[in-house]
Amino acid sequence: MSQAFDVVVIGGGPGGYIAAIRAAQLGFKVACAESNPFDDPKGEIRLGGTCLNVGCIPSKALLASSEEFEKISHHAVDHGITVGSVSIDSKKMVTRKDEIVTKMTAGIQYLFRKNKITLLKGHASFEGKSANGYQIKIDGKEKETVSAKNVIIATGSKARHLPGISVDNVLICDNEGALKFDSVPKKLGVIGAGVIGLELGSVWRRLGSEVIVLEALPSFLAACDQGIAKEAQKLFTKQGLNINMGVKIGEVKADKKGVVVHYTDSAGKALKLECDRLIVSVGRIPNTDQLGLDKIGLKVDERGFIPVDDHTCATAAPGVYAVGDVVRGPMLAHKAEDEGVLVAEIIAGQKPHIDYNCIPWVIYTDPEIAWVGKTEQALKEAGIAYKAGQFPFAANGRALGMGRADGFVKVLADAKTDEILGVHIIGANASDLIAEAAVAMEFKAAAEDIARICHPHPSLSEVVREAALATDQRALNM
């Protein structure tokens, strides 16, 4: 007789494993299906999804290593510290990254055991529905079919590849291959000036690569507030990233010597990029194929996403939910986690909610870029009257002491009510500083609220307060 569960989660990434843990906490009998070994040396199934295995966590480990290398190589002297010759062991750096990933994936396995969650090892797909619930086939080393009263689809996304460009993850790489370079390429090409392209391009630029970025869009970081985007492009160019906007990619060839990319620039001039390695970073697409959705009456939209209710993440099939990268909204791990919690609590009869306007975004370049809420261009397009306050890190004592004076904080508030509509940061520790803004917006705070709260001195958080004060022309240190 097949196993029966209250909740089966398909996918063990951030949305999936968090949904499984929360459902188990609420007293449900839970199983989670995962099929990807993510290059495990023993071929074992690895939990954590793309984020933990070949995305967020390993890329941040490499970012940290490359930042340490650059600090010692170029900035220690500013602190009166003299060092000798500095070298990088890229293989050891990658090994350190792998050890962090292994430790964290083992941690999720422990959490599954702690919460009595059954791990179903294999590819999961719908077989249909019966009186016992949805029938889900697990195609792994041991094939079985389980039943579930409720199903949460959390299968994540995969890198989008360009037609005619063969990604081998050796010379031509997506995010997975770019995390496994065994040496520092002399010249690195990057197609796509988005989050992943900029982060990984920054890693190898710090370690000595000449990095050339080719982006099809005419404007840099179009999703950002344009004031932030302009500052970022200026700083990244100053650091040595060669960013080319408005290009059209042509033929791409790889041979023993490296990779050749033919393209035309924004003026239509035909050019050629010869590089040792190429990273293709042009977005991601949802993993919604081979799920057997048709067997339970579900269809994906024209982009491959599963349509869901905006408030509950419920699909058109009763008792089936979808979260994370397979549904509308930003492809962010923390968004997936919150949706996983939301669905588990809805199944339990609770009434949780997510304010998608209050989900923060982060780009882990140096300086970091983070924002929450509306951009200036979005407010202008919507005809919303607003006031803006901006304050630079260059006027902050802690930032100067750290040698991290680049960037600024911008606060946007409603012109009449003073409610905070958006906060945008480019600067050191932006990923941490943005949390204050997200909390403030969740509680419908006014810029005056942040302006009146006593912030620790000296700290980078004072820049957020000064930007809030600046919305009313009251900045105290400028």
N, C-alpha and C positions, 0 to 999 in steps of 0.2 A: 504494500500500500504506500502511495506517495506521501511525502511529508506535506503537512498543511500549516500555513502560517497566517497570522493576522495581517502582517505587512511584509512584502518582499520589495526590496530596493534593488533596482538594476543599475549597477555602476558603483564603484567604490571610491570615487573622487570626493572632493570637499562637500558637494551637495549630497552625495549618496551616503558616505559614512557618517556624516553628522545627522542626517535624517534617520539613519538606522539607530544611532545611539540615543537620539531624543525619543524615538518611538519605543525603544526598549525601556528607557527611564519611565515612560508613561504606562508601562505594564503590558505592552503588546509582545506577542511571540514574533520575533523578527528574523529575517534572513536577508543577506546582501549578496548579490551575484557579481563577480568580477572575473575577467578573463585575461587581463593583460599582465605579462610577467615584467614588462618594462626593463628589459635587459638584465634580469636577475641572473647571477652566475649559475644558480642551481635550477633555473627555469621555474621557480616558484611564483605563484600569483602575488602581485604586489598591490596593496591598498594605497590610497592616496591620490590616485588618478594622475592626470597630466601635471597638475599644479605641484604636487609633492615630488613626483619622479622625474619629470622632464620639463618643468616650467618654473613656477614661482620660487620654490625653495632652492633648487640647484643653481638657478641663475643668480639669486641673491648671494649665495655662497661665493660664486665666482666674482660677482661685483665687489664683495667685501675684500676678497684677496687682491683684486686688481687695484682697489682704492688704497689698500695698505702699501702696495708696491709703489704707487705713484706718490704717496705721502713721503715715504722714505727716500725715494729717488729725487724728488723735486721740491718738497716743502719742508723737510726736516731742517734745512739750513735756515729757514725763516725763524725757527725757534732757537737758533744758536746750536743746533745739533749737527755735528759733522760726522758723516759716515763714509766708509770706503766704497769699493765697487759693489753695486747691488745687482743681483741676478734673480731670475725667476725660474723655478722648476715647474713647468706647466703640467707635467705628469703628476707631480705631488699635489699641485693645486687641484687638479681634477679628482685625484684620489680622496682628498679631504672633502670635496663636494659630495662624492659618492658615499662616504662614510656618514655624513650628515643625513643624507636621504635614507640610507639603510636604517639608521637609528630611529628616524621618525616613522618609517613604515612599520617597523617592529612595534613602535608605540601604539599605532592604530590596531595592530593585531592584539595587543594586550587589552586595549579598550573593548574590543569585540568579545574577548573571553570574559572580561569583568562584567559586561552587560548581557552576557549569555546570548550573543548574536551568532547565528549560524552563517558561516561563510560558504557560499556555493561557488565552487571553483569551475568556471567555464562560461561560455557565451550564452547569455539568456535571451530567449525570444518567446513571444506569445504563441500559444497553440490554440487558444480559444477560451471559452467560458462555459462553466457548468454550474450545477447547483452548489458545488463546493467553493466556487469562486473562479478566479482566473487561473488557467492552466499555463504554466511557464516551463518551457523545456530548457534544461541546462546541458549544453553540449561541451563537455570537458573530458578529462581522462575517464571519469565515471559519468556516464550519461544517465540523467534522471529527469522526471517531470514532477514539479511541485505545484501546489495550489496556494492561492492567496486571496484573502478577502479584499485587500487593498494593495495597489502596486504604485511605487514611486519610480518614475523613469529619471535617471540621473547619469546618463551615459556621456556627458561632456562633449568635447569638440576635438577636431584635429586640424593640423595646419593646412591651409589652402595652398595648393600648388598651381603654378601658372601653366597653361597649355604649351606644350612643346619644350618645357624645361624638365629634364629628368633629374629628380632629387635622389642622390645615392647616399647622402649623409656621410660622404667622405670628402669630395671636392665641392659638390653642390649640396648645401645643407638647409634643412628647416631648423626649427628651434631645438630638436633633439640632437641633430648632428653638431650644431654649433656649441653645444655644451660638452662635447667630447673631443675637442681638438687636442692632439697629443703634442703639438708644438705651436709656437706663435707664428702665424702667417706673416710674411713680409708685407704683402699687399692683400687686403681683404675687401671684397665687394659686398655690398648689402643692398638688396632690392626691397624697398619699403622703409619709409621713415616713420613707422609707427612705434608703439611701445616696445615690442620685442626687438625690432631692428635697432632702435636707438640704445636700448639697454645692452644687448650683446655686442653691438658695434663699439660701445663705450668700453666694455671689458677688454677687448683685444686692442683697442687704441691705446689704453693705458699701459698695456704690456709691450707696446712697441710696434704694432701694426699700423701701416698707412691705411686708413679706412675711407672708402668712397661710397657714399649713400646715394642711391638712385630712387627717386620717388615720382610716381605718375601724377599725383595731385599737384595743383598749382600753389596751394597754400600749405605752410608747415603746421603740423599738429592742429588740424582744422577743428577737432573736438574741444580743444582748450580755449579758454579766454584768450583773445588775440593779443592782448598786452603781455600775457605770460608766454605765448608762443613766440612772439618777436624777441623777447628777452632770452628765451631758451635757444633760439636759432643763433643769436649773437654769441652767447656763451659757448655753445657747442662748437661753433666755427672757430672761435678763439682757441679752444682746446685742441683743435686739429682735425675734427670731423669735416670731411669734404662733402657737403650736402648739396645735391642737385635736384631741384624741383621741376615738375612739369615735363618729365622725360617720357619717352615711349620706348619700351623694351622690344628689341628685335630678336635675332637669332642668338642663342646661347650654346656654346660648345665647350666641352671639357676634354682634355687629353692629359698625357703624362706631365706636361709642363704646367698645367693649371687650367684656368677657365677664361674664356673670352666672351664678353658680353657686347653685342652690337646694339646701339640705341641712338635715338635722336634727342637732342636737348630741346629746351622750351622754345628755342628759335627755329627748330626744324633742322639743325645741322647734324649730319650723320657723324657719330663718334664711336670709338671702340675702347672698352675697358678690359685690360689684361690683368688678372689677379691670380693669386695662389689658391684662394678659396672664395666661395660665394655663399652668402646666406640669403635665402629667399624668405622674406617675412612680409606677407601680403594679406594677413588676416587669418581667420579660422572659420571652419564650417561645422555645423552640428553633427554629432554621431547619431543619426536617426535611421540609417539604413539597416537592414537585416535584423530588425526588431520584431517583425511579424505584426506590425501595427494593423495591417489590413484585416487580420484575423479577428480583431476586436472592434472593427469599424472605424479606425482612426486613420487620418491622412495628415501628411505634413504640408506646409505652405510652399510657395514657389521657391523659397530660400532654404527649405529643408527643416524649418523649425516646427515644433508641435504646437498648435494653437491651444492656449489655456485661458481660463478666466483670470483677469488681471488681479483679482484680490485673493483668490484661493489656490491658484496654480492647478485647478481641476481641468482635466481634458473632457471631451465629449462623451467618453466612456465612464460610466458611474464607478467610482472607487479607484480610478486611475488618475494619477497626478504626474506632472513633469516639472522639473526644476533645473536651474543652472543654465549651462550653455545651450541646451536643446530648446529653450523657450525665449520669448522676447526679452529685451532688456540687455544691459551690459554683460559681457562675458568676463565676469569677475568672480574669483573664488569666494570672497566674503558675501557676495550677493547670493551665490549658490547655497552657501551654508545657511544663511538666514531663511531662504526659501525652503530648505530641507527641514528646519525647525518649524517653520510656519505650517507646512503640510502635516507633519507628525502631530502637531497640536490640534489642527483642524480635524484630523481623523479621530482624535480623542474627545472631540466636542467642544474644544476651546475656541476662542475668537481672537486669534493673534492678527497682527497687521504689519505690513511693510510699507514705509514711505519711500518710494524709489527715488524721489528727489533728494533724499538725504543719504544716499549711498555714496561714499567717497571714492574717488579715483586717484590712483598714484602711478607715476612713472618713476622708476628707481634709477634714474640717471644721477649725475653729480654736477650741479645741484639737483636734488629731487624736485619733482613737480607733483602737486596734489591739489585737488579741488573737490568741492561739494556744492550742489545747487546750480543755479543759472549763471551763464556767462553774460558779459555785457552785450554781446551781439544778439543773444537769445532774448534778452529783456527789451532791446531796441526793436527787434522784429515783432515782439508781442505787444509793443506800445505801452509797456509798463514804465511808469515814472520811477526813477531810482536815483540814489546818490551813492557815490563811490569814495572810499577812503583807501589810501595806499601808504605803506611805510616800508623803507628799505632796511635790509639787514646791515647795511653799511653804517647805520646810525645806532646799532645795538652793541653794547660793550661785550656781551658774551660771544656774539658772532665774530667780532674783531679779535678777541682773545683766542678763539678757536682757529682763526685764519679762514673763516667761512663767511665772508662779507658779501658774497654775490646774492642777487635776487631781492625779492620783496614779497609782502603780503598785501592782497587787495580784498577789501570787504565791500560787498554790494548790499544796500538796504533799501527798502521801500521808501520813496520820498515822503509819503504821508504818514505811514504807521511806524516806520523805522524797523520793521521786521527784517531780519537777515534773509536775503534771497540767494546769496552765493558767497563763497569764500574761495580765493585762489592764491596758491602759494608756490613760489619757486625759490628754493633755498635749502639750507642744511636742515635735516630732520623734518622735512615737510610731511612725510608719511605719518609722523607722530603728532605734529602740530595740528593737522587737519581734523583729528578726532575731537578737539574742543569745538570746532566749527560744526561738526556733524551733530554733536550733543546739543549745541545751542539751537540748531535748526529743528531738531526733533521736538524740542520744547517750545518752538515758535518764539525764540528769544529775539529781542531787539538788539541793534548794534550798541545801544546804550547799556544793555545788560553786561555785555563783555567789557565795555569801557569802564563800568563801575566796579567790576570784580578785581580784587587785588591779586596781581600776578607776581610770582617770585622774582627777585632781582639778585644777581643778574641771570637772565634766562632768555632763550630764544622766544619763549611764549609771549614776552613783552611786545614783540613785533606784531603779534595778532591783536593785542590790546590797543597798541598805537594806531593800527589801521582802522580799528573800530572807532577810536576817538576821531580819526581823520575824516570819517563820514560826516562829522559835524564841525569840521575845521578846528578841532581841539587837540591835535597831536601835541604831546608835551615835550618831545625830544627832537623836534625838527622845525 
